[in-house]
Amino acid sequence: MSKELVLKCVFKRRKDHKECQCNIILPKGETSISNQFFEDYTNLVSVKLPEGITSIGNRAFYNCTDLAKVVFPEGLTNIGYDAFYGCRRLVEATFPYNLKSIEDAAFRGCIRLTKVVFPDGLTNIGTQAFKECIGLVEVTFSDNLISIGQSAFAGCHNLTKVVFPEGLTSIDGYAFYGCRSLTEVVLPKGLTSIGEGAFYGCTGLTKVVFPEGLTSIGEGAFYGCTGLTEVVFPKGLTSIGERAFYECKGLTKVVLPRKFNVCRNTFDRYTKITHMFN
């Protein structure tokens, strides 16, 4: 017989701002935090989710602006879209081993989030999942991650280091748009495509290492990466989109595969290119 699950919550009282603990009992057999369960509970300070919870619904903690701490259960497998959108006091997110998916905009706008620990079981990070998390400094992805969604880390201005797993196959469009503090990107062996505008405006980027298996670089992928001075492309590369390296004003050396047809607008006409083919 299934037992009742208890959420251990701390709220801040509006009249005197003192914190008080509150236990919320879920119906028997319930294994998820339902959609919009705590939406706009702006006085929720912390919550400990009990073992037995496997999913967090869409917008479950949307705009909980005072939420600073969440303890996730080990059995959690999915976090829904907009689940923690706008939880601007949330500082750290340590995800359980069994988590498989973080859906679209799940942690968008969590501006004080400085540390994220991704579990090995995670395979998918959704569109805008951590967009505008300006407090993030370093991200290390799980070994089993396959894809990073569109604009997943866009606007994370203070992100300085990203460690990609070998199994990653694609980075979607604008995934790291405007991450101006990134200085070096070493792309993994399994990567085959870089989406449109993936690293657009990463002005601090001085080094990019492309893997041998890479076949395509999307339009505007490295547009405005003014710190780049050299790019060496792999032999298997078949396409580079328009304006992929436009406004890369520091670029002086480009090494491309032999017989590669360069799109007319791939590089800025003012870019001083001294070496074109390997």
C-alpha positions in Angstrom: 0.0 0.0 0.0 1.4 3.4 -1.0 2.2 5.9 1.7 1.6 9.6 1.9 4.5 11.7 0.8 5.4 14.8 2.8 7.0 18.0 1.5 9.0 19.8 4.1 8.7 23.5 3.3 9.8 26.7 5.0 7.8 29.9 4.4 8.5 33.5 5.3 5.6 35.1 7.1 4.5 38.3 5.4 3.6 40.2 8.6 7.0 39.9 10.4 9.2 38.1 7.9 10.0 35.3 10.3 10.4 31.8 8.9 8.1 29.0 9.7 8.1 25.3 8.8 5.2 23.7 7.1 4.7 20.1 6.0 2.5 19.5 3.0 1.0 16.0 2.6 0.5 14.7 -1.0 -2.3 12.3 -1.8 -1.5 8.6 -1.6 0.0 7.2 -4.8 1.1 10.7 -5.9 4.7 10.5 -7.4 5.0 14.0 -8.9 4.8 17.6 -8.0 1.9 18.7 -10.2 2.0 21.5 -12.7 1.9 25.0 -11.1 1.8 23.5 -7.6 3.7 26.4 -6.0 3.5 28.9 -8.8 3.9 32.5 -7.5 4.5 31.4 -3.9 6.8 34.3 -3.4 7.3 33.6 0.3 8.5 30.0 -0.1 12.1 29.9 1.2 13.1 26.2 1.0 11.7 22.8 0.2 12.8 19.2 0.7 11.1 16.8 -1.7 10.6 13.3 -0.3 11.8 10.0 -1.8 9.1 8.7 -4.1 8.8 11.8 -6.1 9.9 11.0 -9.7 9.0 14.2 -11.6 8.5 17.9 -11.1 5.7 19.4 -13.2 5.7 22.3 -15.5 5.9 25.7 -13.7 5.8 23.9 -10.4 7.9 26.5 -8.6 7.6 29.3 -11.2 8.3 32.7 -9.8 9.1 31.5 -6.3 11.3 34.6 -5.9 12.5 33.8 -2.3 13.2 30.1 -2.9 16.9 29.7 -1.9 17.2 25.9 -1.4 15.8 22.8 -3.0 16.7 19.2 -1.9 15.9 16.8 -4.7 15.1 13.1 -4.1 17.3 10.4 -5.5 14.5 8.9 -7.6 13.8 12.1 -9.5 14.0 11.6 -13.3 12.4 14.7 -14.9 12.1 18.4 -14.3 9.4 20.0 -16.3 9.4 23.2 -18.3 9.5 26.5 -16.5 9.7 24.5 -13.2 12.0 27.0 -11.4 11.8 29.9 -13.8 12.5 33.2 -12.0 13.7 31.6 -8.7 16.2 34.4 -8.4 17.4 33.5 -4.9 18.3 29.9 -5.7 22.0 29.5 -5.2 22.8 25.9 -6.0 21.3 22.9 -7.7 22.6 19.4 -7.0 20.7 17.0 -9.1 20.2 13.3 -8.3 21.9 10.5 -10.2 18.7 9.2 -11.8 17.7 12.6 -13.4 17.3 12.1 -17.2 15.9 15.3 -18.5 15.8 19.0 -17.7 13.0 20.6 -19.8 12.7 24.0 -21.5 13.4 27.1 -19.4 13.4 25.0 -16.2 15.9 27.3 -14.4 15.8 30.4 -16.6 16.4 33.6 -14.8 17.9 32.0 -11.7 20.3 34.8 -11.5 22.0 33.8 -8.2 22.6 30.2 -9.3 26.4 29.8 -9.2 26.9 26.0 -9.2 25.2 23.2 -11.1 26.2 19.6 -10.7 24.8 17.4 -13.5 24.4 13.7 -12.9 25.7 11.0 -15.2 22.2 9.9 -16.1 21.3 13.2 -17.7 20.8 13.0 -21.5 19.0 16.1 -22.4 19.1 19.8 -21.5 16.1 21.7 -22.9 15.8 25.0 -24.7 16.6 28.0 -22.6 17.0 25.7 -19.6 19.6 27.9 -17.9 19.2 31.1 -19.9 20.2 34.3 -18.1 21.6 32.5 -15.1 24.2 35.3 -14.9 25.7 33.9 -11.7 26.9 30.7 -13.3 30.7 30.5 -13.5 31.5 26.9 -14.4 29.6 24.0 -15.9 30.6 20.4 -16.1 28.2 18.2 -18.1 27.4 14.5 -17.5 29.1 11.8 -19.5 25.9 10.6 -21.1 24.6 14.0 -22.3 23.6 13.9 -25.9 22.3 17.3 -26.7 22.3 20.9 -25.4 19.1 22.7 -26.4 18.7 26.0 -28.1 19.7 29.0 -26.0 20.3 26.7 -23.1 23.0 28.9 -21.5 22.4 32.1 -23.5 23.2 35.3 -21.6 25.2 33.5 -18.9 27.7 36.4 -19.0 30.0 35.2 -16.2 30.4 31.6 -17.4 34.1 31.1 -17.7 34.5 27.4 -18.2 32.5 24.6 -19.9 33.6 21.0 -19.9 31.8 19.0 -22.6 31.3 15.2 -22.5 32.7 12.9 -25.2 29.3 11.6 -26.1 27.8 15.0 -27.0 26.6 15.0 -30.6 25.0 18.4 -31.1 25.0 21.9 -29.7 21.8 23.7 -30.8 21.4 27.2 -32.0 22.4 30.1 -29.6 23.2 27.6 -26.9 26.0 29.8 -25.5 24.9 33.1 -27.0 26.6 36.1 -25.3 28.7 34.1 -22.9 31.4 36.7 -23.1 33.5 35.4 -20.2 34.2 32.1 -22.0 37.9 32.0 -23.0 38.4 28.5 -24.3 36.1 25.8 -25.8 37.4 22.2 -26.4 34.6 20.4 -28.3 34.3 16.7 -27.8 35.1 13.9 -30.3 31.4 12.8 -30.7 30.2 16.3 -31.8 29.0 16.4 -35.4 27.2 19.8 -35.6 27.3 23.2 -34.1 24.0 25.1 -34.4 23.3 28.6 -35.7 24.7 31.3 -33.5 25.8 28.7 -30.9 28.7 30.9 -29.6 27.5 34.2 -31.1 29.0 37.2 -29.2 31.4 35.2 -27.0 33.9 38.1 -27.2 36.3 36.6 -24.6 36.8 33.4 -26.6 40.4 33.1 -27.7 40.7 29.4 -28.5 38.3 26.8 -30.1 39.4 23.2 -30.6 37.2 21.4 -33.2 36.9 17.6 -33.2 37.7 15.4 -36.2 34.1 14.2 -36.5 32.6 17.7 -36.9 30.8 18.0 -40.2 28.8 21.3 -40.0 29.0 24.7 -38.4 25.8 26.7 -38.5 25.2 30.3 -39.7 26.7 32.9 -37.4 28.0 30.2 -35.0 31.0 32.3 -33.9 29.8 35.7 -35.0 31.5 38.5 -33.1 34.0 36.4 -31.3 36.6 39.2 -31.5 39.2 37.4 -29.4 39.7 34.5 -31.8 43.1 34.7 -33.7 43.3 31.3 -35.2 40.9 28.5 -36.2 41.9 25.1 -37.5 39.1 23.0 -39.0 38.9 19.2 -39.2 39.3 17.4 -42.5 35.8 15.9 -42.4 34.1 19.3 -42.2 31.6 19.7 -45.1 29.8 23.0 -44.4 30.2 26.3 -42.7 27.2 28.6 -42.7 27.1 32.3 -43.7 28.6 34.7 -41.3 29.8 31.9 -39.1 33.0 33.9 -38.3 31.8 37.4 -39.2 33.1 40.3 -37.1 35.9 38.1 -35.7 38.3 41.0 -36.1 41.2 39.4 -34.4 41.2 36.4 -36.7 44.5 36.1 -38.7 44.9 32.4 -39.4 42.4 30.0 -40.9 43.2 26.4 -41.8 40.5 24.7 -43.9 40.4 21.2 -45.5 41.6 21.0 -49.1 39.0 21.5 -51.8 36.6 23.1 -49.3 34.2 25.6 -50.8 34.2 28.7 -48.6 30.9 30.6 -48.5 31.4 34.2 -49.6 30.1 35.6 -46.3 31.7 33.1 -43.9 34.4 35.5 -42.9 34.3 39.2 -42.5 35.8 40.9 -45.5 38.1 42.9 -43.2 39.4 39.7 -41.5 43.2 39.4 -42.2 43.5 35.7 -43.2 47.0 34.5 -43.9 46.6 30.8 -44.3 43.6 29.2 -45.9 44.2 25.5 -46.5 45.9 22.5 -44.8 
